[in-house]
């Protein structure tokens, strides 16, 4: 869940867009007509291309971030490829699916038993939708929204060391940036990363999904 202080920091980003004038409008421009007429000599015509007349700058579309019913909303994300959340492979403990211990029920994540203090990498480009202390047992956490193959995807990093990041809701991130450090905050029985991946709000097995959509 996103705390009220985190939600207060959300800003709505409006993407700037630059649209070139239409060909018809340019053709009616007196300056351009005069420029074209100046190149006519007898039967020979040397008309400059409109491409030579217009310098079109690349347009970068930023994601739009807002609030809807108390939840952070993000649109306009570009597709991203995913990567493993650590710089090296780490031991795996509780996997995705139903389990009987240490807490019986459906485990919506992959637990990764990296040592306390190990840096955790954000798995892909996106926007932060949760940052700081969670109220559902996740401890000191981070959640990022991505777009992968045209689908809305969330990655969530639980049980991190307290204050091991300073991210805020609404910030954009790049894959590979540090999410925080492995810890044991919240409902945890030892140092580990509880990694959650959700696709269109449905939990999926994190590591196979990352592997299938990796660089």
N, C-alpha and C positions, 0 to 999 in steps of 0.2 A: 504494500500500500504506500501511497505517497503522502508524507506528512504535510500538515497545513503550511508549515514554514517553507517546505520545498515547493509546494504548489504556488505560493505567493511569489516565487522568483520566476515563474513562467512568463515569458514575454512572447507576444505574437510577432513572428517574423514575416514581413511581407517581401516577397521576392521581387527584385527589380527586373524589368524586362525591357529590352530595346528592340523595337520592331522597325525594319526598314520601310520607307515609303513605297507605295505601290508603283509599278512601272507606269501606269496611266498618269498618276499624279506627277511623276518626274518628267514625263514626256511633255506635260503642259507647262512646265517651268520655263519662263522666258529666258533665263540664263542658259539653260541647257539647249533650248531651241537655237539661240544665237550661236552657242558653241558648235552645234552640229552644222549650222548653215555656213559657218566660217571655213569648214573643211571641204565645201563643194567648189570644185574648179573645173569648168567646162563639163565634159562628159565623165570625168573621174570624180568619184566620191570617196572620201576617207572619213567615215563616221566613227567617232570613238565609241567603244562599247560602254553600256551603262555600268558594267562592272568596274571600268576604269574611273568612273565618276563617283562611285560610292564606296566608302570604306565601311564594311560591316564588321563590328566587333563581336567576338564570341559572347554568348549570353549564358550566365551561370544562374540556374534556378535553385534557390535555397528552399529547404523544407519549411512548411508552415506549421506553427505550433500554437495550440490554443487549449481551452478547457471546455469540456462538455459533461455536464452532470457531475462535476467534481473530479473528473478524470482527465489526464493529459491526452490530447489528441495530436497526432502528427500526420501530415500528408506531404506528398511531393518528394518523397525520398527516392534516391537513385538506387538501382540494384547494386548489391555488394557481394563479393565472395567471402567465404568464411575461413577461419584458421583455428588451429588448436589453441586452447587457452593458456598454455604454458610454453616456455622456451624449450623444454625438453619433456619427454614422456614421463608420467608419474603413475604410481600404483593406483588401481581402481578398487573401490570398496563396494558399497551398496549401489546396485545398478537400477535402471529404469524398470518400473513395473511393480507388481504386488509383492509384499514381503511380510514376514511375521515378526521380525525383530530388527533393530531395537524398538521401533514403533510399528505396530501392525497396521497395514493399509496400503494404499497405492502410493508408491514413491515416484513423484513426477520429475525426477532428476537423475543425474549421474554424480555420485560422490567420488571425489578424486583426492587421494590421501597424500597431497604434497605437504612438505614440512611447514610448520608455522613460519610466517614471514616471507614465504616464496611469492614473488610477484605474479599476479594474475593478469593475463592479457585480454582485452576486449576482443571478441571473436570477429567483428566486422564493423564497417562504417554504419553510423546511425545517429540517433538522438536519445539523450538520457531522459527516461520517464519516471525513474525512481532513484533516489539517492539518500543514503544515510540509514537511520534506524528504521526497521520494519516492525510492524505490530503482530506479525503472524508466525514468529519463531525464526525468521530468516536472519535475524541479527543485523549487524552493520552490513549494508547491501548496496547493490547497484543493479539497475535494470535499463537495458538499451533496446530501443525499437529499431529494426532494420527492415529493408526490403530485399528479399531473396527470391529470384525467379518470379517477380511480380507479386509475391505474397508478403503479407505483413508477418514479421517474425520478431519475437522477443527473446533476448538472452538475459538471464538473471543470475547474479553472483551472490551467494549467501554465506554467512558466518565469517565474514572477513574481519580482520583486526580492526578494533575501534579506531576511528579517525585515520584510517590508512588511505583515504582519498579525500579530495576536496571538490569533487564534481558536484554540479548543481543541475536540477531538472531544467530541461530546455537547451542544454549545451549540446553541440554537435561533437562527435568523436570519430576517430579513425580506427580501423581494425589494427590491433597490435599495440594501441596505447594501453597504459596500465590502469586496470580497473581498481586495484587495491592489493592488499596482501592477505595471504591465507591466514585464517584465524579460527576461533572457536566460539564466536559470539552467538547469542540467540539459543535456540534449542539444538545444541550440539554436544557431542560426546568426545570431542577431540578435534585437533587441527585438521581441516579438510575444506575443499571447495565443494559446495552443493550447487551444481550447474544445471539450470533449468533452460530448456528451449521450448517455445510455444510457436506454432504455426497457425495463423488465423484463429488464435485463442485456443488451440488444442495442443496439449503437451505431446512432444515427440521425444524419442530416444536421442539425447544430444549428440553423442560422438558419431554415430552413423550419419546423422543429418549434416553435421559439419563436414564430414569426409565427402559426402555426396555433393556438397556445394562449396568445396574448397578451391583455392587458387590453382 
